[in-house]
C-alpha cells in the first residue's frame, strides 16, 4: 500500500484553513533560505503556497550563498523582534561549510517561541524530556503517517491504535533535524529503536530486523529490496534529483514496494506531511 502523504496533507490543510478563518490576526510564517539548492527551493515554495492557501501570511527571506553566519543571524534576530512574525523556519541544508560549521549557533538564534521547525537546542532538549514546545516538522509528519498505518496494520481491535510499543524501528541517518529527534520520539512512544549512520557496519543486518524502517540520508537507492523485512513499513525522508532530473528518495522504490506492507513515495510522501506539520506548528505558535 502506498502512503499518500499529499492526500493526507491536503485534508489537514483544509482543517487548518477552517481554524484560521476564526482568527482575527492571521499567523505569519517566514522562511529564511540561503543559496539556490533545488530541493530547498522546492520545499520553501510549497510552504509559502500552502501557507497562503490556509489563510496564513507567508514571506521568504533569500540570502546569498556566500553570506556569513553573522549576516544570517542578524536577519533571524530581526524576525525574532518583529511582532507580525509568528513562526520562523531556517531552511536546511546550508550550502557552504562555513554555515554548516555554525549550524547549531544559527538555529539557536531563532526565538524558541517562534521555532516552528522545533530545531533550537531548547526545543530539542524539551523533546528529549517529552515536552517539546514544537515537535520537529519532519518528525511530526512521519509520526502522523505512522499513526494511520498502525491503526490499520496492527490494531484492528480495542487496543490503543496509536501504540508503537513492541515494534522494532530502525532509523537510518542521525542528523539533528531528522534522525536524532525521530529516534527520541520513537523511543518515547515505546518502540525499540536502532539508529544507523555512515559508520554502521553491515547496515542490512539492522534494516532487515525493522518492522518500521525510516531512512533520512539523501542517497539514491540506499535502501534496496534485499535490505527490508517482508511486510515492513518503509518511510523515505530522503529527497534528491537523479541523473534524469527526477525527484527520488533513499529507497529503490519500484523494487522495495512489492515486498513491504506500506511505503512512502518520493515525491508525495514525507515532504507534504512535513510542510503541513510546519503550518500546524505555526498555528500553535499563534495561539500560545
Secondary structure, DSSP 8 states (H G I E B T S, - for coil): -EE-HHHHHHHHHHHHHHHHHT-SS--EEEEEEES--HHHHHHHHHHHHHHHHHT-EEEEEEE-TT--HHHHHHHHHHHHT-TT--EEEE-SS-SSHHHHHTHHHHHTTS-TTT-TT--SHHHHHHHHHT--SS--HHHHHHHHHHHHHHHHHT--SSS-TT--TT-EEEEE---TTTHHHHHHHHHHTT-EEEEE-TT-SSHHHHHTT-SEEEE-S--TT-B-GGGS-TT-EEEE---EE-TTS-EE-SB-HHHHTTTSSEEE-SSSSHHHHHHHHHHHHHHHHHH-
